[in-house]
Amino acid sequence: MTLNGHSLGRFVDSQEMEALLQQKNAIKILDVRTPAEYETVHIPGSYNIPLDQLPKHRTELGNKLQTPIILVCRSGARAEQAARQFEETNLTQFHILRGGINAWEQAGKPVKRGKLRWSMERQVRGAAGILVLLGTVGGLFVWKPLSYLATGIGAGLTYSALTDTCGMALLLSKLPYNRTAQCDVRDVVRQFTALETGTD
């Protein structure tokens, strides 16, 4: 996609996105992390629709939005998953911030901070580590079949790596810890549309 003479590829780096943000209404930023992660730190002017809510709203979003959208998550993995969902609807205006908000911060770009919460990746590592530890220790000293818990977690992590998905992250995203902030998808769509038409 070409924007003001600038060709946007599937991936956009931090410098490129900052330059585009300086052009009024040239792009919009869609953060697909959990509401709690978004509340902790996000790029000013971005909007939040969690990855797990995209499947039921992706067509609605695509039909109402014309401006190029840059998808953002912590490191880029969830943004790529979101982009694949939109590809299934034959939409082409969705791009990915390379390296996610991690790369944005490392480049010294502005962010808005709120209450500190663990990122989803950190929660997954913590939960997996605890379950493996409990399974291993429990299998040795309490009840041998508990060791199968560690095996199951290992198999799940292997599947996650092979498919670039994460069932544990999906489950953790449903916890109250990750739902403290509310996200109204239709309100986000309304705001996007209003900005494009100049009616807000």
C-alpha positions in Angstrom: 0.0 0.0 0.0 1.3 3.5 -0.9 0.6 6.4 1.5 1.6 10.0 0.4 4.2 8.5 -1.9 5.5 6.2 0.8 5.2 2.5 0.3 4.0 0.6 3.4 5.2 -3.0 3.6 3.8 -5.7 5.8 6.2 -4.6 8.6 6.8 -1.0 9.7 9.7 0.0 11.9 9.5 2.6 14.8 11.1 5.4 12.8 8.7 4.9 9.9 5.7 4.8 12.2 6.7 7.9 14.0 7.0 9.8 10.7 3.6 8.6 9.6 2.0 9.6 13.0 3.2 13.2 12.3 0.9 13.3 9.3 -2.7 13.9 10.4 -4.9 10.9 10.1 -2.4 9.1 7.9 -2.5 5.9 10.0 -4.2 4.4 13.0 -2.6 2.2 15.6 -4.4 -0.9 16.9 -3.0 -2.5 20.0 -4.0 -6.2 20.3 -2.6 -6.9 23.8 -4.9 -7.5 26.8 -6.6 -4.4 28.3 -4.3 -4.8 31.4 -1.2 -4.7 29.3 -2.5 -1.7 27.4 -3.3 0.0 30.6 0.3 -0.5 31.8 2.0 1.1 28.8 0.8 2.0 25.3 1.6 4.3 22.4 -0.2 7.6 22.7 -3.1 7.8 20.3 -3.4 4.0 19.9 -6.6 2.0 20.4 -7.0 -1.3 22.1 -8.9 -4.4 20.9 -7.5 -7.6 22.5 -6.5 -10.4 20.1 -9.1 -12.8 21.5 -11.9 -10.3 20.5 -10.8 -9.8 16.9 -12.4 -13.0 15.4 -15.9 -11.7 15.9 -15.2 -8.1 14.9 -12.5 -8.4 12.1 -15.0 -8.1 9.3 -16.8 -5.2 11.0 -13.4 -3.4 11.4 -12.3 -4.1 7.9 -15.6 -2.9 6.3 -15.6 0.4 8.2 -11.9 1.3 8.0 -10.0 2.7 5.0 -7.0 4.3 6.7 -3.9 2.0 7.0 -3.9 0.3 10.4 -0.6 -0.6 12.2 -1.0 -3.6 14.5 0.9 -3.5 17.8 1.6 -5.9 20.6 4.5 -6.4 23.0 7.0 -8.1 20.6 5.2 -8.5 17.3 4.0 -12.1 17.6 0.4 -11.4 18.5 0.2 -8.6 15.9 1.2 -11.1 13.3 -1.6 -13.4 14.5 -4.0 -10.5 14.2 -2.7 -9.7 10.7 -3.3 -13.3 9.6 -6.9 -13.1 10.8 -7.5 -10.0 8.7 -5.8 -11.6 5.7 -8.6 -14.2 5.8 -11.1 -11.4 5.1 -9.0 -10.2 2.1 -8.2 -6.9 3.7 -4.9 -5.3 2.9 -4.6 -2.2 5.0 -3.2 -3.9 8.1 0.5 -3.7 8.9 2.7 -4.7 11.8 5.0 -2.7 14.0 8.3 -4.6 13.8 9.4 -5.7 17.3 6.2 -4.3 18.9 6.1 -1.8 21.7 9.4 -3.2 23.0 11.2 -1.9 19.9 9.2 1.3 20.1 10.4 2.0 23.7 14.0 0.9 22.9 14.0 3.5 20.1 13.1 6.2 22.7 9.7 6.9 21.3 6.9 8.3 23.5 4.6 6.0 25.5 1.9 6.5 28.1 2.2 4.6 31.3 -0.3 3.5 33.9 -0.5 0.8 36.6 2.3 -1.7 36.2 1.1 -5.3 35.3 2.9 -8.3 34.0 3.0 -8.7 30.2 1.2 -11.8 28.8 4.6 -13.4 27.8 5.8 -13.0 31.3 2.6 -14.5 32.7 2.9 -17.5 30.4 6.5 -18.1 31.4 5.5 -17.8 35.1 2.5 -20.1 34.9 4.4 -22.7 32.8 7.4 -22.7 35.2 5.2 -23.1 38.2 3.2 -26.0 36.7 6.4 -27.8 35.5 8.0 -27.3 39.0 4.9 -28.6 40.7 4.6 -31.6 38.4 8.3 -32.5 38.7 8.5 -32.1 42.5 5.1 -33.6 43.1 5.9 -36.6 40.9 9.1 -37.2 42.9 7.8 -36.8 46.4 4.0 -36.8 46.5 2.3 -38.8 43.7 4.2 -40.2 40.7 1.5 -39.4 38.1 1.9 -35.7 38.8 5.0 -35.8 36.7 2.7 -36.1 33.7 1.8 -32.5 34.3 5.3 -31.4 33.4 5.1 -33.6 30.3 1.8 -32.0 29.3 3.1 -28.5 29.7 6.2 -29.4 27.7 4.0 -30.8 24.9 1.8 -27.7 25.0 4.8 -25.4 24.7 6.2 -27.4 21.8 2.9 -27.2 20.0 2.7 -23.4 20.7 6.1 -22.9 19.1 5.3 -25.0 16.0 1.9 -23.3 15.4 2.9 -19.8 16.6 -0.2 -19.8 18.9 -0.5 -20.0 22.7 -3.5 -21.7 24.4 -2.1 -20.8 27.8 -2.1 -17.1 26.9 -5.7 -17.3 25.7 -6.7 -18.8 29.0 -4.7 -16.3 31.0 -6.3 -13.4 29.1 -9.7 -14.4 30.5 -8.5 -13.9 34.1 -9.8 -10.9 36.1 -6.1 -9.7 36.4 -6.1 -9.2 32.6 -9.7 -7.8 32.5 -9.4 -4.9 34.9 -9.6 -2.3 32.1 -12.6 -2.5 29.8 -12.5 -2.5 26.0 -15.5 -1.5 24.0 -14.8 -2.8 20.4 -17.7 -1.0 18.8 -16.7 2.3 20.5 -13.2 1.8 19.0 -14.7 1.3 15.5 -16.9 4.4 16.0 -13.9 6.5 17.0 -11.9 5.2 14.0 -14.8 6.0 11.6 -15.4 9.4 13.1 -11.7 10.3 12.7 -11.8 9.3 9.0 -15.0 11.2 8.2 -14.1 14.2 10.4 -17.4 13.9 12.3 -16.0 13.4 15.8 
